[in-house]
């Protein structure tokens, strides 16, 4: 969609280069055995999101009654969320895993184990989630340049593979309703997300190298 803003004779569409591990996860997801409990991955980058974390805490028991959760809190909010975790009944606490951040090498595995995600909509995150074929509830960062995160998320929402909640409309009720909607339609959403993975070129890095070489040689 962005190519219309650039001179045609100077524009090459390469796609966003991501690691091969995400394409490997996509293959594994096709043969993944269903588990008894669905798992939600809450992933808002290395710093996390205070707004998303606050909304999650507002309905945390309700979420945990529906699914297991791996919550990447971000370093700033980790202690506060850990304190809230300790207040949960033991049965719910056991369903709620929190980490301050994920190492780069751990992200593909977290996406493999998840059934759906709650995430920001940076370009890399959206590309990786699309490549993996993971249905996602996006809460785009409202102050990103030219509203880019909203536009990133719309690429997948237009394919029926994602739900978008604008941050200013992110309430605990709306979040819980979105999670309910994903869980009730998970099979359909997963199929759409898997289909949307075709939007992600597997050879983006090679294309970039070829373009650079064509200019330099």
Residue frames as a rotation matrix with the C-alpha (Angstrom) as fourth column:
UNK 1
0.552 0.834 0.000 0.00
0.834 -0.552 0.000 0.00
0.000 0.000 -1.000 0.00
UNK 2
0.471 -0.412 -0.780 2.84
0.240 -0.791 0.563 2.43
-0.849 -0.452 -0.274 0.74
UNK 3
-0.365 -0.715 0.597 4.37
0.774 0.123 0.621 2.14
-0.517 0.689 0.508 -2.74
UNK 4
0.379 0.595 0.709 1.94
0.886 -0.454 -0.093 4.74
0.266 0.663 -0.699 -4.10
UNK 5
0.928 -0.026 -0.373 3.77
0.163 -0.870 0.465 7.42
-0.336 -0.492 -0.803 -2.10
UNK 6
0.028 -0.995 -0.100 7.09
-0.044 -0.101 0.994 6.86
-0.999 -0.024 -0.047 -3.89
UNK 7
0.064 -0.070 -0.996 8.29
-0.952 -0.305 -0.040 7.33
-0.301 0.950 -0.086 -7.48
UNK 8
0.888 0.413 0.202 7.50
-0.344 0.888 -0.305 4.12
-0.305 0.202 0.931 -9.34
UNK 9
0.717 -0.643 -0.268 10.89
-0.096 0.290 -0.952 4.01
0.690 0.709 0.146 -11.09
UNK 10
-0.303 -0.857 0.416 12.70
-0.598 -0.169 -0.783 4.23
0.742 -0.486 -0.462 -7.73
UNK 11
0.076 0.474 0.877 10.58
-0.982 0.188 -0.016 1.78
-0.172 -0.861 0.479 -5.76
UNK 12
-0.420 -0.187 -0.888 11.24
-0.363 0.932 -0.024 -1.90
0.832 0.312 -0.459 -5.09
UNK 13
0.513 0.643 0.568 9.00
-0.820 0.174 0.545 -3.98
0.251 -0.746 0.617 -2.82
UNK 14
-0.457 -0.768 -0.448 11.17
-0.508 0.640 -0.577 -6.36
0.730 -0.036 -0.683 -0.81
UNK 15
0.612 0.614 -0.498 9.09
0.188 0.499 0.846 -7.05
0.768 -0.611 0.190 2.29
UNK 16
0.519 -0.379 0.766 10.32
-0.822 -0.466 0.327 -6.77
0.233 -0.800 -0.553 5.87
UNK 17
-0.108 -0.616 -0.780 13.22
-0.299 0.769 -0.565 -9.17
0.948 0.172 -0.267 6.56
UNK 18
0.485 0.232 0.843 12.62
-0.875 0.127 0.468 -11.48
0.001 -0.964 0.265 9.53
UNK 19
-0.491 -0.790 0.367 14.39
-0.809 0.570 0.145 -14.55
-0.323 -0.225 -0.919 10.84
UNK 20
-0.514 0.203 -0.833 13.87
-0.486 0.731 0.478 -17.99
0.706 0.651 -0.278 9.33
UNK 21
-0.991 0.083 -0.105 12.79
0.134 0.584 -0.801 -19.24
-0.005 -0.808 -0.589 12.77
UNK 22
-0.462 0.877 -0.128 9.37
-0.540 -0.393 -0.744 -17.61
-0.704 -0.275 0.655 12.34
UNK 23
0.008 0.429 -0.903 8.71
-0.957 0.265 0.118 -19.48
0.290 0.864 0.412 9.09
UNK 24
-0.756 -0.310 -0.577 9.78
-0.140 0.937 -0.320 -22.68
0.640 -0.161 -0.751 10.84
UNK 25
-0.860 0.499 0.109 7.20
-0.118 0.013 -0.993 -21.95
-0.497 -0.867 0.048 13.56
UNK 26
-0.146 0.840 -0.523 4.51
-0.946 -0.274 -0.176 -21.54
-0.291 0.469 0.834 10.90
UNK 27
-0.256 -0.009 -0.967 5.23
-0.581 0.801 0.146 -25.07
0.773 0.599 -0.211 9.64
UNK 28
-0.939 -0.159 -0.304 5.18
0.134 0.643 -0.754 -26.51
0.315 -0.749 -0.583 13.16
UNK 29
-0.676 0.733 0.076 1.85
-0.534 -0.417 -0.735 -24.82
-0.508 -0.538 0.673 13.94
UNK 30
-0.127 0.641 -0.757 0.20
-0.929 0.191 0.318 -26.74
0.348 0.743 0.571 11.11
UNK 31
-0.026 0.059 -0.998 0.93
-0.004 0.998 0.059 -30.04
1.000 0.006 -0.026 12.86
UNK 32
-0.808 -0.300 0.507 0.70
-0.443 -0.256 -0.859 -28.76
0.388 -0.919 0.074 16.43
UNK 33
-0.484 0.639 -0.598 -1.45
0.660 0.715 0.230 -30.88
0.574 -0.284 -0.768 18.73
UNK 34
0.103 0.616 0.781 -4.30
-0.232 -0.748 0.621 -29.05
0.967 -0.245 0.067 20.41
UNK 35
-0.892 -0.383 -0.241 -3.92
0.169 0.214 -0.962 -28.59
0.420 -0.899 -0.126 24.15
UNK 36
-0.210 0.855 -0.474 -6.70
0.962 0.268 0.058 -28.65
0.177 -0.444 -0.878 26.69
UNK 37
0.403 0.283 -0.870 -6.18
0.567 -0.824 -0.005 -25.01
-0.718 -0.492 -0.493 27.64
UNK 38
0.649 -0.146 0.746 -5.80
0.613 -0.481 -0.627 -22.21
0.451 0.864 -0.223 25.11
UNK 39
0.020 -0.715 -0.699 -2.84
0.878 -0.322 0.355 -19.91
-0.478 -0.621 0.621 25.63
UNK 40
0.924 0.245 0.295 -2.74
0.343 -0.872 -0.350 -16.15
0.172 0.424 -0.889 25.18
UNK 41
-0.157 -0.983 -0.093 0.58
0.988 -0.156 -0.014 -14.43
-0.001 -0.094 0.996 24.54
UNK 42
0.923 0.347 -0.163 0.62
0.358 -0.933 0.043 -10.80
-0.137 -0.098 -0.986 25.72
UNK 43
0.002 -0.978 0.207 3.54
0.926 0.080 0.369 -9.22
-0.377 0.191 0.906 23.95
UNK 44
0.922 0.379 0.076 4.04
0.383 -0.874 -0.300 -5.45
-0.047 0.306 -0.951 23.70
UNK 45
0.532 -0.794 0.294 7.76
-0.067 -0.385 -0.920 -5.19
0.844 0.470 -0.258 23.01
UNK 46
-0.234 -0.775 -0.587 10.75
0.573 0.378 -0.727 -5.13
0.786 -0.507 0.355 25.32
UNK 47
-0.925 -0.110 0.364 9.43
-0.171 -0.735 -0.656 -2.20
0.340 -0.669 0.661 27.37
UNK 48
-0.580 0.789 -0.201 5.87
0.794 0.493 -0.356 -3.49
-0.182 -0.366 -0.913 27.54
UNK 49
-0.511 0.514 0.689 2.82
0.129 -0.747 0.652 -1.24
0.850 0.422 0.316 27.54
UNK 50
-0.989 0.149 -0.004 1.46
-0.028 -0.214 -0.976 0.40
-0.146 -0.965 0.216 30.67
UNK 51
-0.372 0.907 -0.195 -1.93
-0.923 -0.384 -0.026 0.92
-0.099 0.171 0.980 29.02
UNK 52
0.045 0.357 -0.933 -2.28
-0.504 0.815 0.287 -2.70
0.863 0.457 0.217 27.93
UNK 53
-0.738 -0.394 -0.548 -0.97
0.244 0.602 -0.760 -4.00
0.629 -0.695 -0.348 31.25
UNK 54
-0.877 0.440 0.193 -3.51
-0.414 -0.488 -0.768 -1.90
-0.243 -0.754 0.611 33.15
UNK 55
-0.018 0.908 -0.418 -6.39
-0.976 0.074 0.205 -3.20
0.218 0.411 0.885 31.04
UNK 56
-0.155 -0.114 -0.981 -5.21
-0.162 0.983 -0.088 -6.80
0.974 0.145 -0.171 31.48
UNK 57
-0.948 -0.251 -0.197 -4.97
0.151 0.190 -0.970 -6.43
0.280 -0.949 -0.142 35.26
UNK 58
-0.621 0.765 0.173 -8.50
-0.776 -0.569 -0.273 -5.03
-0.110 -0.303 0.946 35.30
UNK 59
0.522 0.828 -0.204 -9.93
-0.851 0.523 -0.057 -8.33
0.060 0.203 0.977 34.02
UNK 60
-0.445 -0.863 -0.238 -7.12
-0.848 0.492 -0.198 -10.78
0.288 0.113 -0.951 34.83
UNK 61
-0.610 0.238 0.755 -9.22
-0.331 0.790 -0.516 -13.35
-0.720 -0.565 -0.403 36.75
UNK 62
0.492 0.866 -0.089 -11.76
-0.397 0.132 -0.908 -13.33
-0.774 0.482 0.409 33.92
UNK 63
0.322 -0.471 -0.821 -9.04
-0.917 0.061 -0.394 -13.93
0.236 0.880 -0.413 31.33
UNK 64
-0.681 -0.719 0.137 -7.47
-0.727 0.640 -0.250 -16.76
0.092 -0.270 -0.959 33.34
UNK 65
-0.154 0.710 0.687 -10.82
-0.362 0.606 -0.708 -18.53
-0.919 -0.358 0.164 33.64
UNK 66
0.808 0.500 -0.311 -10.82
-0.418 0.114 -0.901 -18.72
-0.415 0.858 0.301 29.83
UNK 67
0.801 -0.579 -0.149 -7.17
0.128 0.409 -0.903 -19.44
0.584 0.705 0.402 28.97
UNK 68
0.411 -0.795 -0.446 -3.58
0.813 0.099 0.573 -19.72
-0.412 -0.599 0.687 30.16
UNK 69
0.990 -0.057 0.131 -1.45
0.002 -0.911 -0.413 -16.60
0.143 0.409 -0.901 29.77
UNK 70
0.021 -0.990 -0.138 2.19
0.987 -0.002 0.161 -15.82
-0.160 -0.140 0.977 29.08
UNK 71
0.933 0.358 0.036 2.52
0.359 -0.933 -0.029 -12.11
0.023 0.040 -0.999 29.83
UNK 72
-0.175 -0.968 0.180 5.65
0.938 -0.219 -0.267 -10.28
0.298 0.123 0.947 28.70
UNK 73
0.529 0.584 -0.616 5.23
0.814 -0.555 0.172 -7.34
-0.241 -0.592 -0.769 31.05
UNK 74
0.416 -0.522 0.745 8.21
0.152 -0.768 -0.623 -5.15
0.897 0.372 -0.240 30.22
UNK 75
-0.434 -0.732 -0.526 10.81
0.635 0.166 -0.755 -4.29
0.639 -0.661 0.393 32.84
UNK 76
-0.757 0.097 0.647 9.02
-0.339 -0.904 -0.261 -1.20
0.559 -0.416 0.717 34.18
UNK 77
0.073 0.948 0.309 5.81
-0.898 -0.072 0.433 -2.99
0.433 -0.309 0.847 35.13
UNK 78
-0.226 -0.161 -0.961 7.16
-0.110 0.984 -0.139 -6.41
0.968 0.074 -0.240 36.13
UNK 79
-0.958 -0.212 -0.192 7.18
0.155 0.180 -0.971 -5.94
0.241 -0.961 -0.139 39.92
UNK 80
-0.585 0.803 0.115 3.71
-0.766 -0.500 -0.405 -4.39
-0.268 -0.324 0.907 40.01
UNK 81
0.173 0.673 -0.719 2.24
-0.831 0.491 0.259 -7.21
0.528 0.553 0.644 37.93
UNK 82
-0.482 -0.408 -0.775 4.07
0.062 0.867 -0.495 -9.84
0.874 -0.287 -0.393 39.98
UNK 83
-0.963 0.179 0.201 2.48
-0.240 -0.234 -0.942 -8.35
-0.121 -0.956 0.268 43.13
UNK 84
-0.111 0.979 -0.172 -0.95
-0.984 -0.132 -0.117 -8.67
-0.137 0.156 0.978 41.51
UNK 85
-0.058 0.022 -0.998 -0.18
-0.483 0.875 0.047 -12.24
0.874 0.484 -0.040 40.48
UNK 86
-0.879 -0.378 -0.292 0.52
0.058 0.522 -0.851 -13.21
0.474 -0.764 -0.437 44.09
UNK 87
-0.677 0.693 0.247 -2.98
-0.628 -0.369 -0.685 -12.03
-0.383 -0.619 0.685 45.06
UNK 88
-0.101 0.654 -0.750 -4.63
-0.850 0.335 0.406 -14.52
0.516 0.679 0.522 42.70
UNK 89
0.665 0.342 0.664 -6.09
-0.616 0.754 0.228 -17.82
-0.422 -0.560 0.712 43.94
UNK 90
-0.226 -0.872 0.434 -3.57
-0.408 0.489 0.771 -20.66
-0.885 -0.003 -0.466 43.50
UNK 91
0.121 0.321 0.939 -5.55
0.621 0.713 -0.324 -22.27
-0.774 0.623 -0.113 40.67
UNK 92
0.961 0.231 0.152 -5.46
0.265 -0.615 -0.743 -19.05
-0.078 0.754 -0.652 38.62
UNK 93
0.529 -0.834 -0.158 -1.90
-0.652 -0.519 0.553 -18.18
-0.543 -0.189 -0.818 39.60
UNK 94
-0.118 -0.577 0.808 -0.74
0.091 0.804 0.588 -21.48
-0.989 0.143 -0.043 38.11
UNK 95
0.401 0.381 0.833 -2.26
0.837 0.216 -0.502 -20.45
-0.371 0.899 -0.232 34.76
UNK 96
0.994 0.015 0.107 -0.45
0.048 -0.948 -0.315 -17.11
0.097 0.318 -0.943 34.65
UNK 97
0.252 -0.967 -0.033 3.22
0.923 0.230 0.307 -16.92
-0.290 -0.108 0.951 33.69
UNK 98
0.996 0.028 -0.080 4.94
0.008 -0.969 -0.245 -13.54
-0.084 0.244 -0.966 33.64
UNK 99
0.119 -0.990 0.079 8.37
0.968 0.133 0.211 -12.52
-0.219 0.051 0.974 32.36
UNK 100
0.157 -0.122 -0.980 9.93
0.160 -0.976 0.148 -9.08
-0.975 -0.180 -0.133 32.16
UNK 101
0.231 -0.113 -0.966 11.13
-0.905 -0.389 -0.171 -9.65
-0.357 0.914 -0.192 28.62
UNK 102
0.853 -0.028 0.522 11.90
0.185 0.950 -0.251 -12.37
-0.488 0.311 0.815 26.11
UNK 103
-0.281 -0.950 -0.139 15.31
-0.111 -0.111 0.988 -12.92
-0.953 0.293 -0.075 24.60
UNK 104
-0.157 0.186 -0.970 15.33
-0.948 -0.303 0.095 -12.61
-0.276 0.935 0.224 20.82
UNK 105
-0.817 -0.267 -0.511 15.81
-0.442 0.860 0.257 -16.36
0.371 0.436 -0.820 20.53
UNK 106
-0.872 0.484 0.071 12.76
0.245 0.559 -0.792 -17.02
-0.423 -0.674 -0.606 22.76
UNK 107
-0.451 0.742 -0.496 10.17
-0.667 -0.649 -0.365 -15.10
-0.592 0.166 0.788 20.74
UNK 108
-0.424 0.329 -0.843 9.49
-0.731 0.425 0.534 -17.75
0.534 0.843 0.061 18.04
UNK 109
-0.823 0.079 -0.562 8.96
0.291 0.909 -0.298 -20.42
0.487 -0.409 -0.772 20.71
UNK 110
-0.777 0.572 -0.264 6.53
0.046 -0.366 -0.930 -18.22
-0.628 -0.734 0.258 22.61
UNK 111
-0.315 0.662 -0.680 4.53
-0.915 -0.402 0.033 -17.73
-0.252 0.632 0.733 19.41
UNK 112
-0.624 0.049 -0.780 4.57
-0.355 0.871 0.338 -21.47
0.696 0.488 -0.526 18.72
UNK 113
-0.878 0.233 -0.418 3.08
0.469 0.592 -0.655 -22.26
0.095 -0.771 -0.629 22.13
UNK 114
-0.695 0.623 -0.358 0.40
-0.264 -0.685 -0.679 -19.55
-0.668 -0.378 0.640 21.89
UNK 115
-0.299 0.701 0.647 -3.03
0.872 0.476 -0.114 -19.91
-0.389 0.530 -0.754 20.31
UNK 116
0.528 0.367 0.766 -3.51
0.649 -0.756 -0.085 -16.15
0.548 0.542 -0.638 19.94
UNK 117
-0.486 -0.823 -0.294 -1.82
0.860 -0.391 -0.328 -12.92
0.155 -0.412 0.898 20.96
UNK 118
0.840 0.516 -0.168 -2.45
0.538 -0.834 0.125 -9.46
-0.076 -0.195 -0.978 22.40
UNK 119
-0.107 -0.993 0.057 0.17
0.939 -0.082 0.333 -7.07
-0.326 0.089 0.941 21.05
UNK 120
0.095 -0.064 -0.993 1.24
-0.229 -0.973 0.041 -3.64
-0.969 0.223 -0.107 19.89
UNK 121
0.764 0.328 0.556 1.50
0.432 0.379 -0.818 -3.24
-0.479 0.865 0.147 16.11
UNK 122
0.149 -0.816 -0.559 5.06
-0.573 -0.532 0.624 -2.26
-0.806 0.228 -0.546 15.27
UNK 123
0.383 0.027 -0.923 6.22
-0.915 0.145 -0.376 -3.32
0.124 0.989 0.080 11.82
UNK 124
-0.632 -0.698 -0.336 8.45
-0.634 0.716 -0.292 -6.15
0.445 0.029 -0.895 13.05
UNK 125
-0.718 0.416 0.559 5.83
-0.331 0.502 -0.799 -7.50
-0.613 -0.758 -0.223 15.46
UNK 126
0.341 0.910 -0.237 3.09
-0.646 0.043 -0.762 -7.50
-0.683 0.413 0.602 12.83
UNK 127
0.161 -0.359 -0.920 5.38
-0.911 0.305 -0.278 -9.13
0.380 0.882 -0.278 10.26
UNK 128
-0.841 -0.539 0.039 6.45
-0.500 0.749 -0.434 -11.86
0.205 -0.384 -0.900 12.69
UNK 129
-0.450 0.759 0.471 2.89
-0.321 0.355 -0.878 -12.58
-0.834 -0.546 0.084 13.85
UNK 130
0.466 0.600 -0.651 1.74
-0.809 -0.009 -0.587 -12.69
-0.358 0.800 0.481 10.22
UNK 131
-0.225 -0.653 -0.723 4.54
-0.844 0.501 -0.190 -15.06
0.486 0.568 -0.664 9.25
UNK 132
-0.945 -0.126 0.300 3.68
-0.292 0.734 -0.612 -17.39
-0.144 -0.667 -0.731 12.12
UNK 133
-0.506 0.838 -0.206 -0.04
-0.020 0.227 0.974 -17.21
0.862 0.497 -0.098 11.36
UNK 134
-0.715 0.174 -0.677 -1.13
0.698 0.242 -0.674 -16.23
0.047 -0.955 -0.294 14.86
UNK 135
0.241 0.854 0.462 -4.53
0.632 -0.499 0.593 -14.54
0.737 0.149 -0.660 15.37
UNK 136
-0.676 -0.638 -0.367 -3.97
0.715 -0.449 -0.537 -11.30
0.178 -0.626 0.760 17.24
UNK 137
0.690 0.709 -0.147 -5.75
0.722 -0.659 0.213 -8.55
0.054 -0.252 -0.966 19.14
UNK 138
-0.338 -0.849 0.407 -3.80
0.807 -0.484 -0.339 -5.39
0.485 0.214 0.848 18.32
UNK 139
0.726 0.386 -0.570 -3.68
0.600 -0.760 0.249 -2.26
-0.337 -0.523 -0.783 20.44
UNK 140
0.276 -0.675 0.684 -1.72
0.758 -0.284 -0.587 0.11
0.591 0.680 0.434 18.18
UNK 141
-0.386 -0.501 -0.774 0.52
0.825 -0.563 -0.047 2.72
-0.413 -0.657 0.631 19.80
UNK 142
0.584 0.807 0.083 -1.51
0.750 -0.498 -0.435 5.92
-0.310 0.316 -0.897 19.33
UNK 143
0.733 -0.323 -0.599 1.44
-0.234 -0.946 0.224 8.30
-0.639 -0.024 -0.769 19.04
UNK 144
-0.062 -0.762 0.644 3.44
0.606 0.485 0.631 6.44
-0.793 0.429 0.432 16.39
UNK 145
-0.671 -0.319 -0.670 4.50
-0.208 -0.785 0.583 8.45
-0.712 0.530 0.460 13.35
UNK 146
-0.645 0.474 -0.599 1.69
-0.742 -0.203 0.639 9.00
0.182 0.857 0.483 10.82
UNK 147
0.258 0.777 0.574 -0.42
-0.879 0.435 -0.195 6.51
-0.401 -0.455 0.795 12.79
UNK 148
-0.285 -0.488 -0.825 1.77
-0.868 0.497 0.005 3.75
0.407 0.717 -0.565 11.37
UNK 149
-0.946 -0.098 0.310 0.87
-0.245 0.842 -0.480 1.09
-0.214 -0.530 -0.821 13.94
UNK 150
-0.016 0.998 0.065 -2.82
-0.384 0.054 -0.922 1.42
-0.923 -0.040 0.382 13.14
UNK 151
0.406 0.124 -0.905 -2.03
-0.912 -0.010 -0.411 0.97
-0.060 0.992 0.109 9.44
UNK 152
-0.681 -0.691 -0.242 0.21
-0.685 0.718 -0.123 -2.02
0.258 0.082 -0.963 10.19
UNK 153
-0.733 0.441 0.518 -2.56
-0.151 0.637 -0.756 -3.72
-0.664 -0.632 -0.400 12.15
UNK 154
0.208 0.894 -0.398 -5.13
-0.644 -0.181 -0.743 -3.03
-0.736 0.411 0.538 9.43
UNK 155
-0.362 -0.399 -0.843 -3.16
-0.903 0.375 0.210 -5.17
0.232 0.837 -0.496 6.98
UNK 156
-0.974 -0.036 -0.222 -4.13
0.015 0.974 -0.226 -8.23
0.224 -0.224 -0.949 9.05
UNK 157
-0.551 0.834 -0.025 -7.53
-0.041 -0.057 -0.998 -7.03
-0.834 -0.548 0.066 10.24
UNK 158
-0.033 0.524 -0.851 -8.61
-0.927 -0.334 -0.170 -6.57
-0.373 0.783 0.497 6.61
UNK 159
-0.537 -0.207 -0.818 -7.74
-0.564 0.809 0.165 -10.24
0.628 0.550 -0.551 6.09
UNK 160
0.545 0.838 0.011 -9.96
-0.522 0.329 0.787 -11.22
0.656 -0.435 0.617 9.02
UNK 161
0.203 -0.584 -0.786 -6.93
0.481 0.759 -0.439 -12.41
0.853 -0.289 0.434 11.00
UNK 162
-0.768 -0.530 -0.361 -6.87
0.587 -0.355 -0.728 -9.72
0.258 -0.771 0.583 13.68
UNK 163
0.528 0.844 -0.092 -9.00
0.790 -0.448 0.419 -7.49
0.312 -0.294 -0.903 15.89
UNK 164
-0.544 -0.692 0.475 -8.00
0.461 -0.719 -0.520 -3.87
0.701 -0.064 0.710 16.53
UNK 165
0.575 0.617 -0.538 -8.79
0.813 -0.358 0.459 -1.96
0.090 -0.701 -0.707 19.72
UNK 166
0.154 -0.507 0.848 -7.69
0.165 -0.833 -0.528 1.66
0.974 0.221 -0.044 19.74
UNK 167
-0.651 -0.536 -0.538 -5.91
0.567 0.129 -0.814 2.56
0.506 -0.834 0.219 22.96
UNK 168
-0.875 0.334 0.351 -8.33
-0.449 -0.831 -0.328 5.37
0.183 -0.445 0.877 23.80
UNK 169
0.167 0.978 -0.123 -11.14
-0.867 0.205 0.454 2.80
0.470 0.030 0.882 23.63
UNK 170
-0.343 -0.399 -0.851 -9.29
0.002 0.905 -0.425 0.08
0.939 -0.147 -0.310 25.52
UNK 171
0.054 0.421 0.906 -11.49
-0.970 -0.193 0.148 -0.75
0.237 -0.886 0.397 28.50
UNK 172
-0.743 -0.333 0.580 -11.49
-0.526 0.827 -0.199 -3.93
-0.413 -0.453 -0.790 30.53
UNK 173
0.166 0.889 0.426 -14.93
-0.181 0.452 -0.873 -4.83
-0.969 0.067 0.236 29.16
UNK 174
0.713 0.078 -0.697 -13.87
-0.686 -0.127 -0.716 -4.28
-0.144 0.989 -0.037 25.54
UNK 175
-0.350 -0.918 -0.189 -10.71
-0.925 0.370 -0.083 -6.33
0.146 0.146 -0.978 26.07
UNK 176
-0.610 0.165 0.775 -12.58
-0.304 0.855 -0.421 -9.23
-0.732 -0.492 -0.471 27.62
UNK 177
0.528 0.848 -0.046 -15.16
-0.294 0.132 -0.947 -9.10
-0.797 0.514 0.319 24.83
UNK 178
0.395 -0.465 -0.792 -12.39
-0.909 -0.071 -0.411 -9.26
0.135 0.882 -0.450 22.21
UNK 179
-0.701 -0.663 0.263 -10.78
-0.704 0.701 -0.109 -12.25
-0.113 -0.262 -0.959 23.94
UNK 180
-0.158 0.753 0.639 -14.17
-0.177 0.614 -0.769 -13.99
-0.971 -0.235 0.037 24.06
UNK 181
0.687 0.460 -0.562 -14.65
-0.571 -0.137 -0.810 -13.30
-0.449 0.877 0.168 20.35
UNK 182
-0.105 -0.818 -0.566 -11.27
-0.962 0.228 -0.152 -14.79
0.253 0.528 -0.810 19.43
UNK 183
-0.772 -0.230 0.592 -11.79
-0.474 0.829 -0.297 -17.90
-0.422 -0.510 -0.749 21.55
UNK 184
0.133 0.924 0.358 -15.26
-0.179 0.378 -0.908 -18.52
-0.975 0.057 0.216 20.12
UNK 185
0.944 0.223 -0.242 -13.98
-0.247 -0.008 -0.969 -18.15
-0.218 0.975 0.047 16.54
UNK 186
0.229 -0.970 0.084 -10.44
-0.539 -0.054 0.840 -19.43
-0.810 -0.238 -0.535 17.01
UNK 187
-0.018 -0.232 0.973 -10.58
0.532 0.821 0.206 -22.10
-0.846 0.521 0.109 14.31
UNK 188
0.732 0.367 0.574 -11.76
0.680 -0.350 -0.644 -19.62
-0.035 0.862 -0.506 11.66
UNK 189
0.905 -0.408 -0.117 -9.36
-0.388 -0.907 0.162 -16.89
-0.172 -0.101 -0.980 12.78
UNK 190
0.136 -0.893 0.428 -6.45
-0.216 0.395 0.893 -19.32
-0.967 -0.214 -0.139 12.83
UNK 191
0.176 -0.005 0.984 -7.20
0.831 0.537 -0.145 -20.40
-0.527 0.844 0.098 9.27
UNK 192
0.927 0.190 0.323 -7.37
0.337 -0.801 -0.495 -16.77
0.165 0.567 -0.807 8.14
UNK 193
0.685 -0.728 -0.033 -4.14
-0.531 -0.529 0.662 -15.96
-0.499 -0.436 -0.749 9.96
UNK 194
0.020 -0.668 0.744 -2.40
0.268 0.720 0.640 -18.92
-0.963 0.187 0.193 8.33
UNK 195
0.466 0.231 0.854 -3.61
0.877 0.006 -0.480 -17.71
-0.116 0.973 -0.200 4.94
UNK 196
0.998 -0.054 0.028 -2.40
-0.052 -0.996 -0.069 -14.17
0.032 0.067 -0.997 5.70
UNK 197
0.407 -0.909 0.090 1.11
0.067 0.127 0.990 -15.52
-0.911 -0.396 0.112 6.23
UNK 198
0.236 -0.281 0.930 1.44
0.945 0.288 -0.153 -15.51
-0.225 0.915 0.334 2.44
UNK 199
0.962 0.135 0.238 1.70
0.186 -0.961 -0.207 -11.71
0.201 0.243 -0.949 2.69
UNK 200
0.650 -0.759 0.043 5.18
-0.458 -0.345 0.819 -12.06
-0.607 -0.552 -0.572 4.19
UNK 201
0.700 -0.463 -0.544 7.95
-0.475 0.267 -0.838 -12.62
0.534 0.845 -0.034 1.61
UNK 202
0.932 -0.362 0.012 10.40
0.256 0.682 0.685 -15.30
-0.256 -0.635 0.729 2.70
UNK 203
0.171 -0.917 0.361 13.28
0.985 0.150 -0.086 -13.84
0.024 0.371 0.928 0.72
UNK 204
0.955 0.282 0.086 13.07
0.281 -0.959 0.029 -10.17
0.091 -0.003 -0.996 1.77
UNK 205
0.528 -0.822 -0.216 16.68
-0.098 -0.311 0.945 -10.06
-0.844 -0.478 -0.245 2.98
UNK 206
-0.228 -0.612 0.757 17.97
0.709 0.429 0.560 -11.51
-0.667 0.664 0.337 -0.31
UNK 207
0.467 0.478 0.744 15.93
0.860 -0.442 -0.256 -8.98
0.206 0.759 -0.617 -2.28
UNK 208
0.958 -0.140 -0.250 17.45
-0.025 -0.909 0.417 -6.12
-0.285 -0.393 -0.874 -0.28
UNK 209
0.091 -0.987 0.133 20.96
0.104 0.143 0.984 -7.43
-0.990 -0.076 0.116 -0.91
UNK 210
-0.098 -0.089 0.991 20.24
0.949 0.291 0.120 -7.76
-0.299 0.952 0.056 -4.64
UNK 211
0.822 0.453 0.346 18.97
0.534 -0.824 -0.190 -4.17
0.199 0.341 -0.919 -4.82
UNK 212
0.738 -0.612 -0.285 22.00
-0.198 -0.599 0.776 -2.86
-0.645 -0.516 -0.563 -2.94
UNK 213
-0.144 -0.835 0.530 24.36
0.406 0.439 0.802 -4.80
-0.903 0.330 0.276 -5.20
UNK 214
0.226 0.299 0.927 22.60
0.973 -0.019 -0.231 -3.55
-0.051 0.954 -0.295 -8.33
UNK 215
0.988 0.143 0.058 23.19
0.143 -0.990 0.010 0.03
0.059 -0.002 -0.998 -7.23
UNK 216
0.578 -0.815 -0.042 26.81
-0.346 -0.291 0.892 -0.42
-0.739 -0.501 -0.451 -6.12
UNK 217
-0.018 -0.631 0.776 28.10
0.523 0.656 0.545 -2.65
-0.852 0.415 0.318 -8.93
